[in-house]
Amino acid sequence: MYQQLIESYSYLFEDELLKEISVVGIHRKFHQDEILIEIGEQIKFMPILLNGAIKILREDENGDELLLYFLERGDTCAMTLTCCLGKTKSKIMAVSETEGDLIMIPIDKMEEWLVKYKSWRNFVLESYNTRLLEMLEAIDTLAFMKTDERLYKYLTDKAKVLGTSEIANTHQEIATDMHTSRVVISRLLKSLELEGKIKLNRNKIEILQF
């Protein structure tokens, strides 16, 4: 685990902190489409991502989901940080987009390191700032973008996070993430294909323009 930490976080954390993380952190592997955090769950650990991608979702009272942002290697979740520090239940759902690895940091260590390590404090504050900007962007997207623009942004953002030009999601999965219907997504995908921005293949969507 120490070697994985060096590969993912050596540019952020000093060696002493990396060694502490390797001792107290709990290594966890996850599979694609695995629910990692449920809404209402009591958060006891702060996750930091070694590799893979995770999507963070909100859910309304009817069970409909809305994508807030993606996490990738070197990220942590600001909403989880808030729950850890406030010792409150989770307000978000975390679902793995790919398989990967993460390390779970106990709450008491997270608080201790805020005082002990400047690099950790900067990491936490920067994570808050980054995720806040991403949530504001999600709000702006909902408020000011047309659905076809939102869809194209969703596709290109996801492709960048996954590091590929092909996305293997069903129309229904995309509709769920975007809080709309499959029929609407299918129609808009066809329009984007006619515009030359994407190509619809069997069970895959290829992004042609970024």
Salt bridges, closest charged atoms under 4 A:
ASP15 OD2 - LYS19 NZ 3.17
GLU20 OE1 - LYS109 NZ 3.92
GLU20 OE2 - LYS116 NZ 2.76
GLU34 OE2 - ARG28 NH2 2.75
ASP60 OD2 - HIS179 NE2 3.42
ASP75 OD2 - ARG131 NH2 3.84
GLU97 OE1 - LYS55 NZ 3.89
GLU97 OE2 - LYS158 NZ 2.39
ASP101 OD2 - HIS27 NE2 2.83
ASP101 OD2 - LYS29 NZ 3.00
GLU111 OE2 - LYS87 NZ 3.32
GLU112 OE1 - LYS109 NZ 3.34
GLU134 OE1 - ARG131 NE 2.70
GLU137 OE2 - LYS153 NZ 2.73
ASP157 OD2 - LYS153 NZ 2.66
GLU166 OE1 - LYS204 NZ 3.47
ASP177 OD1 - LYS55 NZ 3.02
GLU193 OE1 - LYS190 NZ 3.08
GLU195 OE1 - LYS197 NZ 3.52
